[in-house]
Amino acid sequence: MKKSSIIIIISFVLTGLVYGQQKIKYGSNNGKYLSIFNTKIYYEEYGKGIPLILLEGGMGSIEDFSLCIPALSKKFRVIAPDMPGQGRSQLADSMSYQLLADYISKLIDLLKLDSAYVIGWSDGGNTALILANKRPDKIKKVLVSGANYTLSGIPSMLNDTTDFRKMINSPDFEEIDKEELDKYRSLYPGRNWKKFFIDINVMWSKKIYFPATVLESIEIPVMVVLGDRDIVTLEHGIEMHNLIKGSQFCVLPNTSHRVFHERPALISEIAIDFFKN
């Protein structure tokens, strides 16, 4: 995600969303905590059936999928965790996509899941691809949207010269959108938001998030999804599709990076068909 859009990102992920007449209110489903690597990780569950793990985007929360959970939970046991430092989860000591994958891998073991499907969006998509390589013993299929394994996949980030440390530590930063920052901090009081913002920007700034061999070694079915106006280039999506043996590639028309917000019914239908076939 573009680093200069931090406040905008926070604004849309913390806003309540409605799916038809049914509203999924974040934190309303008797969510629980797991201790993973001495970090409190919050998660919620919806529905019954084969487990489907939803991995949110950077700066996001379970609400990233609030428009899709009603449809998906009719077919699967939806498990939606908040990533470390996001939503209602505790901040981790550091951040990398490999570490995030380790957290979800441990969550799978702690919940004693025999098998699971995974949907990952943006940062969650990058994490899901590492999991597809790491845990074929448990994960049977993965759908990712807006994923990129190198910084070059998002030209807007590659060409961004913003000094994010200076920006975050600026006295004016908190005043830009104080109300939304207060909401973020209220979800887990005492969390060091400046450390999280810096840690995630450091993760985003790396030129290679994980090597191409991770994609080449994936043996389970994968679908790579992009919006036709995604911040991730179609060329990068096709490159990942070609690296993952037997993968499927799907482009959604008139859609930006925010696939699960803009096309919830369509992406839910695509995901259900992919996992059920």
Buried (B, 14 or more C-beta within 10 A) or exposed (E): BBBBBBBBBBBBBBEEBEBEEEEBEBBEBEBEBBEBEEBBBBBBBBBEEBBBBBBBBBBBBBBBBBBBBBBBBBBBBBBBBBBBBBBBBBBBEEBBBBBBBBBBBBBBEEBEBEEBBBBBBBBBBBBBBBBBBBBEEBBBBBBBBBBBBBBBBBEBBEEBEEEBEEBBEEEEBEEEBEEBBEBBEEBBEEBEBEBBBBBBBBBBEEEEBBEEEBBEBBEBBBBBBBBEBBBBBBEBBBBBBEBBEEBBBBBBEEBBBBBBBBBBEBBBEBBBEBBEE
